Amino acid sequence: MASSNSSAVDLVTAEIRRAVLTGTLAAGKQFSIRDLAEQLGVSHIPIREALRRLESQGLILLPKARSASVAPLDLKDLEAIYRLRYVVELPLAATSVGQRTPAEASHLNDLLEASRDLDPEVAWQGHYDFHEALVRPAANPWDDRILHTLWMAAERYTHLVFDPTQITVAERARRYETHRVLRDVAMADDPAAMSEALRLHLAANENRIRAHIAPLKGN
């Protein structure tokens, strides 16, 4: 029974997250937990657990017992997410240089190729897994918990600018090239270069997101 409930929570969490990322549930939109349960065909129990998970990722607000709302887009939240990514992600990526097994190096290459797949979901997952693989050799379970929280919180912002369903051939090539640079540095024996390359990559993304959402927020 516990396994079945956990599976339902996972499915509901994924469905609500997808709705937030795609804008089906727009930033600031309030909705009824009861109505959402009826729409998804599940009881309120997995809905509440899924919403608590998404609240911890900064996607959902739960101000009342029977309702929830999508967290608004916020430049200060964006700055906090990326500030923490710089602190946690850069040293782990740097420490991972030179520690990869041949199988891990091959997997990093596979993820780079997956990140430019024509299937948007495959490409998006490949990109997510690629960043995870950059820190994998050095990351411990606590690092994983923190980074996955930050990556999921960042997803709604990156999805606005880097929506994989709305991408030109030229933009797909540009994204591939920026990640190919990270792959090449990750395979070299220069931790400082890895840290700097990833810092520049994250900073460029943060700046593009900031420019995109500032007009939406009136900032």
Residue pairs with C-beta under 8 A, 6 or more apart in sequence:
5 45
5 46
8 42
8 46
9 46
9 49
9 50
9 53
11 46
12 40
12 42
12 46
12 47
12 49
12 50
13 50
13 53
13 54
15 40
16 25
16 36
16 50
16 51
16 54
16 59
16 60
17 54
17 59
17 152
17 155
18 24
19 25
20 54
20 59
20 60
20 70
20 156
21 155
21 156
21 159
22 159
25 31
25 70
26 70
27 70
27 71
27 72
27 73
28 69
28 70
28 72
29 69
29 70
30 67
30 68
30 69
31 67
31 68
31 69
31 70
32 66
32 67
33 44
33 47
33 48
33 51
33 66
33 67
33 68
34 44
34 66
36 47
36 68
37 43
37 44
37 47
40 47
51 60
51 62
51 68
52 62
54 60
55 61
55 62
56 149
57 149
57 152
57 153
58 71
58 77
58 81
58 153
59 70
59 71
59 152
59 153
59 156
60 68
60 69
60 70
60 71
61 68
61 69
61 70
61 71
62 68
63 69
71 77
73 156
73 157
73 160
73 213
73 216
73 217
74 217
75 210
75 213
75 214
75 217
75 219
77 153
78 157
78 206
78 209
78 210
78 213
79 206
81 150
81 153
81 154
81 157
82 154
82 202
82 203
82 206
84 146
84 150
85 147
85 150
85 154
85 202
86 199
86 202
88 143
88 146
88 147
88 150
89 131
89 134
89 135
89 147
89 150
89 198
89 202
90 195
90 198
90 199
91 138
91 195
92 135
92 138
92 139
92 143
92 147
93 134
93 135
93 138
93 186
93 194
93 195
93 198
94 191
94 192
94 194
94 195
95 137
95 138
95 191
96 134
96 135
96 136
96 137
96 138
96 139
96 186
96 194
97 185
97 186
97 188
97 189
97 190
97 191
97 194
98 189
98 191
99 137
99 138
100 108
100 137
100 186
100 187
104 133
104 136
104 137
105 187
107 133
108 130
108 133
108 134
108 183
108 186
108 187
109 183
111 126
111 129
111 130
111 133
112 126
112 130
112 176
112 179
112 180
112 183
113 126
114 122
114 123
114 125
114 126
114 129
114 130
115 123
115 126
115 127
115 130
115 175
115 176
115 179
116 123
116 126
116 172
116 173
116 175
116 176
117 123
117 126
120 164
120 165
120 167
121 164
123 164
124 164
127 175
127 179
128 151
128 155
130 179
130 182
130 183
131 151
132 147
132 151
134 182
134 186
134 198
135 143
135 147
139 147
157 209
157 213
158 205
158 209
160 209
160 212
160 213
161 205
161 208
161 209
161 212
162 175
162 205
167 175
178 201
178 204
181 197
181 201
182 197
182 198
182 201
185 193
185 194
185 197
186 194
188 194
213 219
